[in-house]
Each structure stands twice: as C-alpha cells, then as structure tokens.
Amino acid sequence: MMTLPFKRIVLCAGLACAAAAAQAQQDAPPAASPGIAAKLLVRGELQGLQTVDLRSQRRNDMLVVQAEIMNMDTRDLRLYYRFRWLDAGGMQVGDGEVWKPLVFLGKQSQFIKGTAYGPQATDFRIEMSAEPR
C-alpha cells in the first residue's frame, strides 16, 4: 500500500505529465512543413489542428485545392476556414468567401476542398481559425 506522501508525488507527476502533453498538443505548428505554412493565414491559435497535406491542380482551367487537416489533440475542436483566391499579381480574385465551420473529434483527420472562381486565379491562401467545441 502506498503512503500518503508517495501518492501525492505520483499524482503531481501525473498531472504535470498530462499538462505538458496538453501544452505540446496546443503548441503543434499549424502546418506540417514550411511549404504548407506559406499557404495558410492563421487567425489566433489553431488549438492543436495541423494541416498535414496540401495539394493543388488545375481542372478545366480552374485551380482546385485540397488540404488534409488533423486534430492532434484529444479534445473536440471547431475549425473555421475559407479560401482566398489570388491572381498572378497577388491580387484577390472574386468576392471573399464566407467562413465555413467544420467539427473535428479528438485525433480526427478531415479534408477540405476549394475551387477557384475563375481561370484568372493562379494562387491561393487558406484562412483558418479554431476554437474548442
């Protein structure tokens, strides 16, 4: 049987480890690589959400983008995102999109997809914001 001081030490160590793990998950960078990070406009903290894959291609002369986002945390989170389409000069193409909500369960991965407004879009940024669910 454990003594009371030993139980306190074990409990404190366990809480410290749990707090460190939670902080590490919240400190997860918003992107898995610098190349992906260059395409993101992050508003605030992403609470443990991370863009792990990003692909784009032209289909029927329209830019199509797909991103895989993973919840690195065990908490449920809500992501808000929108695509910003840019022309060759870096100017925004079309009207801004509305924010779209997406719920992530703990450790869940999901894809988001966007298609440009017209053929003049040659680049993009994904604006993102997150909050606990």
C-alpha positions in Angstrom: 0.0 0.0 0.0 1.3 3.5 -0.9 1.9 6.1 1.7 0.2 9.4 1.5 3.3 11.5 0.5 4.1 9.0 -2.2 0.5 9.2 -3.6 0.9 13.0 -3.7 4.1 12.7 -5.6 2.6 10.3 -8.1 -0.5 12.4 -8.5 1.6 15.6 -9.0 3.9 13.9 -11.5 0.9 12.5 -13.4 -0.8 15.9 -13.5 2.5 17.6 -14.7 2.8 15.0 -17.5 -0.8 15.5 -18.6 -0.4 19.3 -18.6 2.9 19.0 -20.6 1.2 16.7 -23.1 -1.8 19.1 -23.5 0.5 22.1 -23.9 2.6 20.2 -26.5 -0.6 19.4 -28.5 -1.7 23.0 -28.3 1.7 24.1 -29.4 1.5 21.9 -32.5 2.5 24.1 -35.5 -0.4 24.9 -37.8 1.4 23.2 -40.7 3.5 20.0 -41.1 6.0 21.8 -43.3 7.2 25.4 -44.2 5.8 25.0 -47.7 2.3 24.3 -46.4 2.6 27.1 -43.7 3.3 29.6 -46.6 -0.2 28.9 -47.9 -2.0 29.4 -44.6 -3.3 32.6 -42.9 -3.9 31.6 -39.3 -6.1 33.8 -37.1 -5.2 33.2 -33.5 -4.3 29.7 -32.3 -5.4 26.6 -34.1 -5.8 24.8 -30.7 -3.9 21.6 -32.0 -5.2 21.5 -35.5 -2.5 20.9 -38.1 -2.5 21.0 -41.9 -0.6 17.8 -42.8 -1.1 17.7 -46.6 -1.9 20.3 -49.2 -2.4 19.7 -52.9 -3.5 21.8 -55.8 -4.0 21.3 -59.5 -5.8 22.8 -62.5 -9.0 21.1 -63.7 -10.9 22.5 -66.6 -8.6 25.6 -66.3 -9.8 26.2 -62.7 -7.5 25.9 -59.7 -8.6 23.2 -57.3 -7.1 22.8 -53.8 -7.4 20.0 -51.2 -6.0 20.1 -47.7 -5.9 17.4 -45.1 -6.2 18.7 -41.5 -5.6 16.7 -38.4 -6.7 17.3 -34.9 -3.5 16.5 -32.9 -5.4 16.8 -29.6 -7.9 14.5 -27.9 -10.4 17.4 -27.4 -13.1 18.1 -30.0 -12.4 21.3 -31.9 -14.3 23.5 -34.4 -12.4 24.9 -37.4 -13.5 27.9 -39.4 -11.9 28.2 -42.8 -12.2 30.0 -46.2 -10.1 30.1 -49.4 -8.7 33.4 -50.7 -8.0 33.2 -54.4 -5.2 35.3 -55.9 -4.2 36.2 -59.5 -0.6 36.2 -60.8 0.0 39.7 -59.3 -1.1 38.6 -55.9 -4.5 40.5 -56.1 -7.6 38.8 -54.7 -9.9 37.3 -57.4 -13.6 37.5 -56.8 -15.5 38.3 -53.7 -14.3 36.8 -50.4 -15.8 33.5 -49.4 -17.8 33.1 -46.3 -16.3 31.3 -43.3 -17.1 27.6 -43.3 -17.3 25.6 -40.0 -16.0 22.1 -39.6 -16.1 20.0 -36.4 -13.1 17.7 -35.6 -13.4 15.0 -33.0 -10.3 14.2 -31.0 -7.4 12.8 -33.2 -9.7 13.0 -36.3 -8.4 13.9 -39.8 -10.6 15.6 -42.4 -10.2 17.0 -45.9 -11.3 20.5 -47.1 -11.6 21.3 -50.8 -11.9 24.6 -52.7 -12.3 25.6 -56.3 -11.4 29.0 -57.6 -14.0 31.4 -59.0 -12.4 31.6 -62.4 -9.3 30.8 -64.6 -7.5 34.0 -63.6 -6.8 32.6 -60.1 -3.3 31.2 -60.1 -2.6 31.1 -56.3 -4.4 30.8 -53.0 -4.3 31.1 -49.3 -6.4 29.3 -46.7 -7.6 31.4 -43.8 -8.2 29.4 -40.6 -9.4 30.0 -37.1 -10.3 27.4 -34.4 -12.0 27.2 -31.1 -12.8 24.4 -28.6 -16.2 22.7 -29.4 
